[in-house]
Amino acid sequence: METVNFNRLAYFAAVVDAGSFTKAAERLGITKTVVSQQVARLEEELRCTLLSRTTRRVEPTETGRIFYARCVMILREVEDAFGEIAQSNTEPTGVLRIAAPNDYGTYTIAPLAAAFIRRYPSCTVELVLSDDRVDIIANQIDVSIRVGWLTDSTLQARRIGAFRQLLVAAPEVAALITSDSPDDLVAAPFIANSALREPLVWQFNEGDFNRRIVRMRPVMTMNTTPAAMSAALAGGGVSVLPDFLAAAHLEAGRLVHILPSWNLPSGGIHTIYPAARFRPPKVTAFVSMLLEANKGATR
């Protein structure tokens, strides 16, 4: 078959929508003859009848209805592509409202927001930090960052990165843990993070088949991840931290990764948007910067 002529798809879809060649031609701003000829050429290329023509109305055949549904999807994608390109060429302006969890928002989004307003001085940023789920519709949030595991939602989501969970402790606490088995961690002082769904029960995996589930015994409980990290840095016990918080402290030797051959469940980093066909330039520009920042991270 020849290269697809997208104009013919548009002419055919317009005829189905209008119910006649004459009305389709009026909507498209061209002559009826052109529409009729192009649809006929399309039927020749496909070697099938797409339209049933009568003196009163034009109706799609069964094959035509199936093809019409596909045409609508294709044309909508083309329209969206043009819309996105048009918006990408527009300078970001206005207030960008972002929601994010306390830990990721403080250590990743806040510095990125500072870089964003330096790059786009016509924008301002309002950052809403909360470990509770923020209603992005009621709070007029442009983009929400969620770290962890998504539940079903009517909102639009995009995975932009991932993170690992690491069992860590200050060097003086790590030196007390001599076992290489997660089973022996029950005796270790544990700093629990009550912001998590299961702060005490952890699944450790070594390779594809070796798995251990351990219930920790807390000596302290914190309700934010940064607080748990501060307690761990102060030598209060072992704790589970995301890699984007622990990395700098591990590199500097202020924290030690315990049982590095065992992995804890990893999670995703997602952007969540209100339902819309196009994103404002301020949103697409910020998410582009966020993607670039995540690209260099070790996962």
C-alpha positions in Angstrom: 0.0 0.0 0.0 1.2 3.6 -0.7 2.3 6.0 2.0 -0.7 7.0 4.2 -2.3 10.3 3.1 -3.6 11.7 6.4 -5.8 14.2 4.5 -7.9 11.3 3.2 -8.4 10.0 6.8 -9.6 13.5 7.8 -12.0 13.7 4.8 -13.4 10.2 5.5 -13.9 11.0 9.2 -15.6 14.3 8.4 -18.0 12.6 6.0 -19.0 10.1 8.7 -19.4 12.9 11.3 -21.5 15.0 8.9 -23.5 12.2 7.3 -23.0 13.7 3.8 -20.2 14.7 1.4 -21.8 18.2 1.0 -21.8 19.0 4.7 -18.3 17.5 5.2 -17.0 19.7 2.4 -18.6 22.8 4.0 -16.9 22.0 7.3 -13.6 21.4 5.7 -13.8 24.5 3.5 -13.2 22.6 0.2 -15.3 21.4 -2.6 -17.6 18.3 -2.5 -15.8 16.9 -5.5 -12.4 16.9 -3.7 -13.9 15.2 -0.7 -15.7 12.5 -2.8 -12.6 11.9 -4.9 -10.3 11.5 -1.9 -12.6 9.1 -0.1 -13.0 7.1 -3.2 -9.2 6.9 -3.6 -9.0 5.8 0.1 -11.4 3.0 -0.6 -9.3 2.0 -3.6 -6.1 1.9 -1.5 -7.8 -0.2 1.2 -9.7 -2.4 -1.4 -12.9 -2.2 0.5 -16.1 -0.2 0.8 -16.1 2.2 3.7 -19.3 4.2 3.0 -22.8 3.1 2.0 -24.1 5.9 -0.2 -27.9 6.6 -0.6 -29.8 9.6 -2.0 -30.5 10.9 1.5 -27.5 10.0 3.7 -24.1 8.5 3.7 -23.5 5.7 6.3 -20.3 3.8 7.2 -20.3 0.1 6.5 -19.3 -2.3 9.2 -15.7 -2.1 8.0 -16.1 1.7 7.8 -17.2 2.0 11.4 -14.1 0.1 12.6 -11.8 2.2 10.4 -13.5 5.4 11.5 -12.8 4.6 15.2 -9.1 4.2 14.3 -9.1 7.4 12.2 -10.5 9.4 15.1 -7.8 8.1 17.4 -5.0 8.8 14.9 -6.3 12.3 14.1 -6.6 13.1 17.8 -3.0 12.1 18.4 -1.9 14.3 15.5 -3.8 17.2 16.9 -2.4 16.7 20.3 1.1 16.5 18.9 0.6 19.9 17.2 -0.8 21.3 20.4 2.1 20.1 22.5 4.6 21.5 20.1 2.8 24.9 20.0 2.8 25.0 23.8 6.4 24.0 24.0 7.3 27.1 22.0 5.6 29.3 24.5 7.6 30.9 27.3 6.5 29.6 30.7 4.8 32.2 32.8 2.6 32.4 35.9 2.4 30.6 39.3 3.4 27.0 39.3 1.8 25.1 42.2 3.5 21.9 43.1 2.6 19.3 45.8 5.2 16.8 47.1 6.0 14.7 50.1 8.0 16.3 52.9 11.2 14.4 52.2 11.4 14.4 48.4 10.0 17.9 48.3 12.5 19.3 50.7 15.6 17.6 49.3 14.8 17.4 45.6 11.9 19.6 44.6 12.8 22.8 46.5 16.3 23.1 45.0 14.9 22.3 41.6 12.2 25.0 42.1 14.9 27.5 42.8 16.7 26.5 39.5 13.4 26.7 37.7 12.6 30.3 38.6 16.2 31.3 37.7 15.7 29.8 34.3 12.1 31.2 33.9 12.0 34.5 35.7 8.4 35.1 34.5 7.3 32.2 36.8 6.8 31.9 40.6 6.5 28.7 42.5 4.2 27.6 45.4 5.4 24.4 46.9 3.0 22.5 49.1 4.7 19.8 51.2 2.7 17.1 53.0 3.0 13.4 53.6 -0.8 13.3 53.4 -2.5 13.0 50.0 -3.1 16.5 48.6 -6.3 17.0 46.6 -4.9 18.6 43.5 -8.2 19.7 42.2 -9.4 21.4 45.3 -6.0 23.0 45.9 -5.5 24.0 42.3 -2.2 22.0 42.1 -0.6 22.0 38.6 1.6 19.0 39.3 1.9 16.6 42.2 4.9 14.5 42.9 4.2 11.1 44.5 6.9 8.8 45.8 6.2 5.2 46.4 3.4 3.0 45.0 0.4 4.5 43.2 -3.2 3.4 43.8 -5.8 3.5 41.1 -6.8 7.1 40.3 -8.8 9.0 37.7 -5.9 11.5 37.5 -3.2 11.3 34.9 0.2 9.9 36.1 3.6 9.6 34.6 6.5 7.6 36.1 9.6 9.8 36.0 12.0 7.8 38.1 12.6 5.3 40.9 14.2 5.0 44.3 15.7 2.2 46.5 15.0 1.8 50.2 18.2 1.2 52.2 18.7 -0.1 55.8 21.2 2.3 57.3 22.8 3.4 60.6 25.5 5.6 62.0 28.9 3.9 62.0 28.9 3.3 65.8 25.5 1.5 65.5 26.4 -0.4 62.3 29.6 -1.8 64.1 27.3 -3.6 66.5 25.5 -5.6 63.8 27.8 -8.5 62.9 25.3 -10.9 61.4 24.7 -11.0 57.6 21.1 -12.3 58.0 18.0 -10.1 58.2 16.6 -12.5 60.8 19.0 -11.2 63.4 17.9 -7.6 62.9 15.0 -8.1 65.4 17.5 -7.4 68.2 18.8 -4.2 66.7 17.5 -0.8 67.9 15.1 0.3 65.1 13.9 3.8 64.3 10.4 3.5 62.8 8.8 5.9 60.3 5.1 6.0 61.1 4.4 7.9 57.8 4.9 4.5 56.1 2.0 2.1 55.6 4.0 -0.8 57.3 6.7 0.9 59.3 7.8 -2.3 61.2 7.4 -5.1 58.7 10.1 -5.3 56.0 10.8 -7.8 53.3 14.4 -8.5 52.4 15.4 -10.2 49.1 18.7 -11.7 48.1 18.8 -12.7 44.5 15.6 -14.2 43.0 14.7 -16.8 45.6 16.1 -15.9 49.0 13.5 -13.9 50.9 13.1 -12.9 54.6 10.3 -11.0 56.2 11.3 -9.3 59.5 9.3 -7.5 62.1 11.4 -4.8 63.7 11.3 -3.7 67.4 11.3 0.1 67.5 13.2 2.1 70.1 11.9 5.3 68.5 9.0 6.2 66.2 9.0 9.3 64.0 6.2 10.5 61.7 8.4 12.0 59.0 11.3 10.5 57.0 13.7 13.5 57.6 13.2 13.1 61.4 14.0 9.3 61.1 17.2 10.2 59.2 18.2 12.8 61.8 17.8 10.2 64.6 19.8 7.7 62.6 22.6 10.2 62.1 22.6 10.9 65.8 23.2 7.2 66.5 19.7 6.4 67.7 19.5 3.1 65.8 19.0 1.6 62.4 16.3 2.9 60.0 15.1 2.5 56.5 15.6 5.5 54.3 15.1 6.3 50.6 18.4 6.5 48.6 17.7 10.1 47.5 18.0 11.1 51.2 20.7 8.7 52.3 23.1 9.0 49.4 25.1 12.0 50.5 25.5 10.7 54.1 26.6 7.3 52.9 29.2 8.8 50.6 30.5 11.0 53.4 30.6 8.1 55.8 28.0 9.5 58.2 25.8 6.5 57.5 26.6 2.9 56.7 24.5 0.7 54.4 23.6 -2.4 56.5 23.3 -5.8 54.7 24.1 -4.4 51.3 23.6 -7.8 49.6 19.9 -7.8 50.6 17.4 -5.6 48.9 14.3 -3.9 50.2 11.3 -3.2 47.9 12.0 -0.3 45.5 9.4 2.3 44.5 8.5 4.7 41.8 8.5 8.5 41.5 5.5 9.8 39.6 4.1 13.1 38.4 0.3 13.4 38.8 -1.8 15.9 36.9 -5.4 17.0 36.7 -7.2 15.6 33.6 -6.4 17.8 30.7 -5.5 17.5 27.0 -2.5 19.9 27.2 -0.1 20.9 29.9 0.7 24.6 30.4 4.3 25.5 29.4 5.2 26.1 33.0 4.3 22.5 33.8 6.0 20.9 30.9 9.2 22.9 31.5 9.4 22.0 35.2 8.7 18.3 34.5 11.4 18.3 31.9 13.9 19.7 34.4 12.7 17.0 36.9 13.3 14.2 34.4 16.7 15.6 33.7 17.5 15.6 37.4 16.3 12.0 37.8 18.3 10.9 34.8 21.6 11.2 36.6 20.4 9.5 39.8 21.6 6.0 40.7 18.6 3.7 41.1 
